C-alpha cells in the first residue's frame, strides 16, 4: 500500500513538473551568475573598432533606438513589473524600476537581489535578450517582457 501511494505521488509530482516546464515561457531562460570582478584591467576589449567595451560579436546584434524614455509593464505571479528605459544616443543608458513585485517580504528580497543584475545585463546586451537571475525567474521574465514592450516603442522604423 505504501509503495503504491509513493508511486502515485511520484507520478503526480513529475507530471506537474513536466506540465510546468512545457508551459513556462521561461523554460528556455538563460540563468546568470554574475562573475566575480577581477582586479586585472586586461578584461577590457581595447581592440574593438568602435572603441566600446562591448565585444564585436554583440555590436552587430544591437539595434538603434530613438532617444527618449519608454515605459513597459506586465504582470507576474508575484505582482506587476513596470519599468522605464532611457535611450540616449540610440543606446540603452538606464533602466528605472517604477514598480516591481513587493507584496510579500520574500518578493521584496528577490526584487532587491534581482534589480541590479537585470539592469547590468540589459546595459551590457542592449536588448531584451537578458540573462535570467537564478532564484528570480518570475521577476526576470516579467522584467524581460516589460523591457521588450518598452523597446518596441523605441525601435527605429
N, C-alpha and C positions, 0 to 999 in steps of 0.2 A: 504493500500500500504506500509506504513512504517513497519507495523507488518510483512508482507511477506518478505520484504527486510531484516529485523532483523533476521528472522528465517533462511533465506538462508545464511546470513553471519555467523550465529552461527554454522550451519551445516558444512559450508566450513571450519571454523576455527577448529572445533572439528575433522573433517575428516583429516585435515592436521596434527593436533597434533597426532592423532591416528596412521597415517602412519609413522610419525617421530619416535614415541615411538617403534613401531614394527620393524622398520628397523635399529634403532640406536643400535650399538653394546654396547654402554654404558648404555642401558636402565636398565640393572640389576646392574649398577655400585654401588659401595659402596661409600657413601659420608662420609667425615670425618670432624669433627670439632675438632681441637686439644684441649686436655684437659688443663685446667689451671694448671700450675705447682704448686705442693704442697710444703710447706716448711718442711713437715714431711719427714723423711728418712725411714719411715716404709713401703714405697711402693716397696722397693726392695725385690726381691724374693730370700731370703737367703737360702731357703730350696731346691733350685734346685740342683739335684745331680751333675750336671756338673759345678756348681759354676757360671753359666752365669745368666744374668738378664732376659733372655728370658723364659717365662713361659714354663713348661714342655709340655703342650699341643701343643705348636708351635715347640718345638725342634724335635718332631717326624716327623713333616711335612717338615723340612728343608732338602734341597738337598746339597750334597757336590759338589763343583765346582773346576775346575782346576785353579790354580793360574795364574794370568795374567790380562791384561786389554783387554776388549772386547767391540766392538762398535755395536750399534744398531741404526737404523733410520727408520722413517716413515714420511708420510706427513699428515697434518691435514688441515682443512678448513682455519686455520689461519697461516699456514706455516709449514716448516719442523721441525721435532724433531729429534735431533741426540744426543745420549748420549754415554758415556763411563763408563763401570762398572769395578771397580777394585776388583779383588778377591785375598785374601791373607789368607792362612791357610784354604782354602776351603770355605771361607765365604765372603759375600759381605762386603767390608770395606769402599768403597767410590763410589759415583756416581758423574760423571763430566758432566756438561751440555755443550756440544760442540756447539749446535745450537738449539735454541728454537724460537717459534713464536715471531716475533718482528717487523713486517711490519707496524704496527699501534701503536699509543700511548696506546690504550686500550690493545693490545696484549702484549706490554712490561709490563704494570701494572699487568696483570693477570699472566704472566710468573714470574715476580719478587715475587709475592704473593705465587704462587704455588710451585716454586722450593724447598724451604726449607722443605715444608710439604711432597712433593713427595720423597725427599731424606730421610727424617726421617722415613717414613713408610716403605720404601724399606729396610733400615738398620735394622729396627725392625723385619720385617716379613721375611727377607732373601729370597724373591721370588718376582715374578711379580704380585702376588695376593695382590695388593696395595689398599689402600683406596683412592677413588677419592676425589679431592678437590672441594668443593661446589663453584660454580662460575667459575670453570676452567675445566669443563667436557671434552671439546675437547682437551685441553692441557694434562689433566690427561690420557685420552685414548691414545693419541699419545705417551706419556711417557711410559705407560704400554706396548704398542706394541713394542716400541724401546727397553725397558728393557727386554722383553721376547726374542726378537731377539738376544740380547747380551748374555743372559743367556743360550740360546740354544747352542751357540758356546762354552760356558764354562762347559757344562754338562760333568760329568764323565761318561764314557761309560762302 
